[in-house]
Amino acid sequence: MSPTAPRIYVSCGEASGELQAALLLERLVQTVPGLAVSGIGGRRLRAAGVRIRRDNRGWASMGPLAALAKIPKLLAIMWLETLALVRDPVELVLLVDFGAFNLRLAQSLRRLGYSGRIAYYFPPSAWLDREGTAREVARTTQPIVPFAHQRDFYRSLDIEPAYFGHPLASVIQERASRPAPASDAGTLALLPGSRPQELRFHLPRLLEAAAILRRDRPRLRAVLAAHDDDSADRLRAPAEAAGAEVVRGAQEALMQADAALIASGTAVLEAALTGVPCAALYVLSEAQARIGRRVYHGRFVTLPNLICGEEILPECLQEAATPQALAAAVAPLFEGGRSESMREDYRRMRALLGTPETLDRIAAFVREMIA
């Protein structure tokens, strides 16, 4: 390995992890001459200059039942990548989110004697407080955690993770305030998620909720966010039938919106940091929901509510996520008073999440790991 041309291997299994990896790698490329990055990813990492060894398209799934059919393929890829890295080590293996795959990759590397540096950015169990998982992450990698809650949990186990805050606090700025729309108009952003199962469960509910809102706001404009070109192609026909427009990416939809309905995930955090009033939903199959209820007993599922420890935006989950309930949750957010109140809550959340320097500090830490 040449000291003048450091190499990073990155492993991302889905869209949210790719976003975080791309933001970090873009900062690193600016300050590390000749940095070469390869690994597992998709469109977002390819655009960031990563040489994709394995395309992760179709890897993401909702819940353990949906993941079962993918296990043989992913295990085979995991072992092939493990063997390749053992044969040709890099300065840093950077694992990002996607714990079911990435933690096993770290374990298999250590099992085969890999002694190089491994960092786990956005390690698993951020809100489940699983002691065994946290200890295994720390045994095999250097954890870099994005939440103060997760930092404190690791410390309770006498593990010191790297913690600087959440990188999105550095890169997403609150947009300027805008006047409330006319009482018969407004723009509603619909963000159903990126996984096929999310589109199947969420899209019909979101489009029907928009139709319900149009009864009181006949000039309501609905913009539907597509994750990529394939998603845009799938969404175009149902969107046009429901009188909605398809746009590329969460930020494109959010910047146009007076209010939003969003599948729980990173996009809700993006909306909060942008300052867009929103309500969240999430729906699983009944079998997956039963498993989820056994595993997770927290009050909230959306990141802004979890960060603040209180409901600062409405959550409509599972059987409660009816189109009528979604419409009722988002309707008040078009009004100026409720919108501004939510923006104040968002500012409190931002203060808990990080600083404008957070991403630069994370990049500096990773840069030291490859020095």
C-alpha positions in Angstrom: 0.0 0.0 0.0 1.4 3.3 -1.0 1.5 6.0 1.8 0.9 8.6 -0.9 -2.2 7.0 -2.2 -4.4 5.8 0.7 -7.3 3.5 0.0 -10.7 3.1 1.7 -13.1 0.3 1.2 -16.7 1.4 1.9 -19.7 -0.9 2.4 -23.3 0.5 2.2 -26.4 -1.5 1.8 -29.1 1.0 1.2 -29.9 4.6 0.4 -29.7 6.2 3.9 -26.2 4.8 4.4 -25.1 5.9 1.0 -26.1 9.4 1.7 -24.0 9.5 4.9 -21.1 7.8 3.2 -21.1 10.1 0.2 -21.1 13.2 2.4 -18.2 12.0 4.4 -16.2 10.8 1.4 -16.7 14.0 -0.5 -15.1 15.9 2.5 -12.2 13.4 2.6 -11.4 13.5 -1.1 -11.0 17.3 -0.7 -8.3 16.9 1.9 -6.6 13.6 1.2 -4.5 13.7 -2.0 -4.9 10.6 -4.2 -7.5 9.0 -2.0 -9.0 6.0 -3.8 -12.3 4.5 -2.6 -14.0 1.3 -3.7 -16.6 -1.0 -2.3 -20.3 -1.8 -2.1 -22.8 0.9 -3.0 -25.0 2.3 -5.7 -25.8 5.5 -7.6 -25.0 8.0 -4.9 -21.6 6.5 -4.2 -20.8 6.1 -7.9 -21.5 9.8 -8.3 -19.1 10.6 -5.4 -16.3 8.8 -7.3 -16.4 5.4 -5.6 -15.4 2.4 -7.7 -18.3 0.1 -7.1 -17.3 -3.5 -6.7 -20.7 -4.7 -5.8 -23.9 -2.9 -6.6 -26.4 -2.9 -3.7 -29.5 -2.4 -5.8 -32.3 -4.5 -4.3 -30.5 -5.2 -1.0 -32.7 -3.2 1.3 -35.7 -4.8 2.8 -38.4 -4.1 5.5 -38.0 -6.5 8.4 -36.5 -9.9 8.9 -39.1 -11.8 7.0 -38.5 -9.8 3.8 -34.8 -10.3 4.2 -34.8 -14.1 4.4 -34.8 -14.6 0.6 -31.8 -12.4 0.3 -29.6 -14.0 2.9 -27.8 -16.7 0.7 -26.8 -14.1 -1.9 -25.6 -11.5 0.7 -23.7 -14.2 2.6 -21.9 -15.2 -0.5 -21.0 -11.6 -1.3 -19.9 -11.0 2.2 -17.4 -13.9 2.2 -16.1 -13.0 -1.3 -15.4 -9.4 -0.2 -13.9 -10.7 3.1 -11.4 -12.9 1.2 -10.6 -10.0 -1.2 -9.8 -7.6 1.6 -7.7 -10.2 3.5 -5.7 -10.7 0.3 -5.3 -7.0 -0.4 -5.8 -4.9 2.7 -6.7 -1.2 2.6 -5.9 1.6 5.0 -9.5 1.7 6.2 -12.6 -0.4 5.9 -15.5 2.0 6.4 -18.8 0.2 7.2 -21.9 2.4 7.1 -25.2 1.3 8.7 -26.8 -1.9 7.3 -25.9 -3.9 10.4 -27.2 -7.3 9.3 -24.5 -7.4 6.6 -21.8 -5.0 7.8 -21.4 -6.4 11.3 -20.9 -9.9 9.9 -18.4 -8.5 7.4 -16.4 -7.0 10.3 -16.6 -10.3 12.2 -15.5 -12.4 9.3 -12.6 -10.1 8.6 -11.4 -10.4 12.2 -12.0 -14.2 12.2 -9.7 -14.5 9.2 -7.0 -12.5 10.9 -7.5 -9.1 9.3 -5.6 -6.6 11.4 -6.3 -3.4 9.5 -8.4 -0.6 10.7 -12.2 -0.9 10.5 -14.6 2.0 11.3 -18.3 1.5 11.8 -20.1 4.8 10.9 -23.8 4.7 12.0 -23.4 1.3 13.8 -26.6 -0.7 14.5 -28.9 -0.5 17.5 -28.9 3.2 17.8 -32.3 3.1 19.7 -32.6 -0.5 20.8 -29.7 -0.4 23.4 -28.5 -4.0 22.6 -25.5 -4.7 24.8 -24.3 -7.7 22.8 -24.4 -5.8 19.5 -22.6 -2.7 21.0 -19.9 -4.9 22.4 -19.4 -6.8 19.2 -19.2 -3.5 17.2 -16.6 -2.3 19.6 -14.6 -5.6 19.6 -14.3 -5.6 15.8 -14.4 -1.9 14.8 -14.0 1.7 15.9 -17.6 2.8 16.3 -18.5 6.4 15.1 -21.9 7.1 16.5 -24.2 10.0 15.4 -26.5 10.3 18.5 -25.7 11.4 22.0 -28.1 8.7 23.3 -26.0 6.0 21.5 -22.7 7.6 22.8 -24.1 7.4 26.4 -25.2 3.8 26.0 -21.7 2.8 24.8 -20.1 4.6 27.7 -22.4 2.8 30.1 -20.7 -0.4 28.9 -17.2 1.2 29.4 -16.8 1.6 25.6 -15.6 4.9 24.3 -17.1 5.5 20.8 -16.2 8.4 18.5 -19.0 11.0 18.7 -19.2 14.4 17.0 -23.0 14.7 16.4 -25.0 13.9 13.3 -23.5 15.0 9.9 -26.8 16.3 8.5 -26.7 19.1 11.0 -23.7 20.4 9.1 -25.0 20.1 5.5 -28.8 20.9 5.7 -29.6 24.5 6.5 -33.0 25.7 7.6 -34.8 27.3 4.6 -36.2 30.8 4.9 -39.6 31.2 6.4 -42.4 31.4 3.9 -46.0 32.8 4.2 -48.8 30.3 4.6 -50.4 29.3 1.3 -53.9 30.4 0.3 -56.6 28.5 2.1 -57.5 26.6 -1.1 -53.9 25.9 -2.3 -50.5 24.8 -1.1 -47.8 22.3 -2.0 -47.7 18.9 -0.3 -44.5 16.8 -0.5 -45.1 13.0 -0.4 -42.1 10.9 0.5 -43.0 7.2 0.5 -39.5 5.8 1.0 -37.1 4.0 -1.4 -37.6 0.3 -0.7 -40.1 -1.6 -2.9 -42.1 -2.7 0.1 -42.3 0.9 1.3 -43.7 2.0 -2.0 -46.3 -0.8 -1.9 -47.5 0.0 1.6 -47.1 3.8 1.7 -47.8 5.1 -1.8 -51.6 4.4 -2.0 -52.1 5.9 1.4 -50.2 9.0 0.6 -52.0 9.6 -2.7 -55.4 9.1 -1.1 -54.5 11.4 1.7 -53.6 14.1 -0.9 -57.0 13.5 -2.5 -58.8 14.0 0.8 -56.9 17.3 1.4 -58.0 18.5 -2.0 -61.6 18.5 -0.9 -60.8 21.6 1.2 -57.8 22.7 -0.9 -58.9 22.2 -4.5 -55.7 23.9 -5.8 -53.4 21.7 -3.7 -50.3 20.6 -5.6 -48.7 17.3 -4.6 -45.1 16.4 -5.4 -43.9 12.8 -5.0 -40.3 12.2 -4.3 -38.6 9.4 -6.2 -35.3 8.0 -5.0 -33.8 7.3 -8.4 -34.7 6.9 -12.1 -36.1 3.4 -11.6 -38.4 4.6 -8.8 -39.4 7.6 -10.9 -40.5 5.3 -13.7 -42.5 3.1 -11.3 -44.2 6.1 -9.6 -45.1 8.1 -12.7 -48.2 6.3 -13.7 -49.9 6.2 -10.2 -48.8 9.7 -9.6 -50.3 11.1 -12.8 -53.5 9.2 -12.1 -53.7 10.9 -8.7 -52.8 14.3 -10.1 -49.3 14.4 -8.5 -45.9 15.3 -9.9 -42.8 13.1 -9.6 -39.5 14.8 -8.7 -36.1 13.4 -8.0 -34.9 13.2 -4.4 -36.2 14.2 -1.0 -34.6 17.7 -1.0 -36.2 18.6 -4.4 -39.6 17.7 -3.0 -39.1 19.3 0.4 -37.8 22.7 -0.9 -41.1 23.1 -2.8 -43.3 22.0 0.0 -45.5 23.9 2.5 -46.0 20.6 4.4 -45.1 17.0 3.9 -46.1 13.4 4.6 -43.0 11.2 5.0 -42.1 7.6 5.6 -40.2 7.3 8.8 -36.4 7.3 8.2 -33.7 9.8 7.3 -36.0 11.8 5.1 -38.0 12.9 8.2 -34.8 14.2 9.7 -34.0 16.0 6.5 -37.4 17.7 6.6 -36.9 18.8 10.2 -33.5 20.3 9.5 -34.9 22.0 6.3 -37.8 23.4 8.4 -40.7 21.7 6.5 -43.7 20.9 8.7 -44.4 17.3 8.4 -46.2 14.2 9.7 -44.7 10.7 9.5 -46.0 7.3 8.7 -44.7 3.7 8.6 -46.5 0.5 7.7 -45.3 -3.1 7.7 -47.0 -6.3 6.9 -48.9 -7.7 9.9 -46.3 -10.5 10.4 -43.4 -8.0 10.4 -45.3 -5.6 12.7 -45.7 -8.4 15.3 -42.0 -9.0 15.2 -41.3 -5.3 15.5 -43.5 -4.9 18.5 -41.7 -7.7 20.3 -38.3 -6.2 19.6 -39.0 -2.5 20.1 -41.0 -0.9 22.9 -40.1 2.8 22.5 -42.6 5.6 22.4 -41.5 6.9 19.0 -40.0 5.7 15.8 -39.1 9.0 13.9 -35.7 10.5 14.5 -36.8 14.1 15.5 -39.1 12.7 18.2 -36.5 10.2 19.4 -33.8 13.0 19.6 -36.1 15.3 21.5 -37.7 12.6 23.7 -41.1 14.0 22.9 -43.6 14.2 20.0 -42.6 17.3 17.9 -44.3 15.9 14.8 -47.2 13.5 14.4 -46.5 9.8 13.8 -49.1 7.6 12.1 -48.0 4.0 12.4 -49.4 0.7 11.1 -53.2 0.5 11.4 -53.3 4.2 12.5 -51.8 5.2 9.1 -55.1 5.5 7.3 -55.4 8.1 4.5 -57.9 10.0 6.6 -55.6 10.1 9.6 -52.7 11.2 7.5 -54.8 14.0 6.0 -55.9 15.1 9.4 -52.4 15.1 10.7 -50.9 17.2 8.0 -53.9 19.6 7.3 -53.1 22.0 10.3 -49.4 22.3 9.1 -50.4 24.5 6.2 -51.5 27.1 8.7 -48.9 29.7 9.7 -49.2 29.4 13.5 -48.8 25.6 13.6 -46.0 25.7 11.0 -44.0 28.2 13.0 -44.5 26.3 16.2 -43.1 23.2 14.6 -40.1 25.1 13.2 -39.3 26.2 16.8 -39.3 22.5 17.8 -37.1 21.7 14.9 -34.5 24.3 16.1 -34.4 22.7 19.5 -33.8 19.4 17.8 -31.0 20.8 15.7 -29.2 22.1 18.8 -29.3 18.6 20.2 -28.1 17.0 17.0 -24.8 18.7 16.2 -23.0 21.9 14.9 -22.0 23.2 11.5 -18.6 21.7 12.1 -19.8 18.2 12.8 -19.1 16.7 9.4 -15.6 18.3 9.2 -14.8 16.8 12.7 -15.9 13.4 11.6 -13.8 13.7 8.4 -10.8 14.8 10.5 -11.2 11.8 12.7 -11.4 9.4 9.8 -8.4 11.1 8.1 -6.3 10.4 11.2 -7.3 6.7 10.8 -5.8 6.5 7.3 -2.8 8.7 8.0 
